[in-house]
Each structure stands twice: as structure tokens, then as C-alpha cells.
Amino acid sequence: MTLFDEYIRFRMLSDKYLLNNISVPLNSEYEKGLRWKMCVKRVMEIHREICEKLDIEYTSDDTDEFYIAFQKEVRKQTKLKD
């Protein structure tokens, strides 16, 4: 699995936890919240890893060309995998 695929996977999981579209063993809001936070943390880590591998500065600035293209591809791949 590539870093990008892992990014998509954790991004989709975080969205599912946020939208309450996924069940957890204890089915508690606390557990869902913790799992969501872990997913978001991993998404950020993977984003940083991708930037390091590409030798570009990490950013989440909506005006950055790389970030715009990156998020566009994320949306595209997320729709394909849904």
C-alpha cells in the first residue's frame, strides 16, 4: 500500500467516524471520538511523510498549488473507493 493509499484510507475512516457512519465495539461516542482523533492524527502524519518524500514543505494552505492538486486527487480517489 502506498502512502497516498494509506492517506485515503485513514481520511475515509476519519470521515466515517465524524459522520457516525461506522460502528465500534462498545458503540460509545467517547470511543468514536478517540478513533476519529487517531485517524486525523495519522492523516496529518502521512501528509507530512508524503511532503518529505517529495522534498516539499508541509502545508495545508488552501492557496498552495501542491495542496490544491493533492486535495483534488484525494477527493477523486475517495469517490472511486466509496
Secondary structure, DSSP 4 states (H G I P E B T S, - for coil): --HHHHHHHHHHHHHHHHTT-S--TT--HHHHHHHHHHHHHHHHHHHHHHHHHHT------TT-HHHHHHHHHHHHHHHHH-
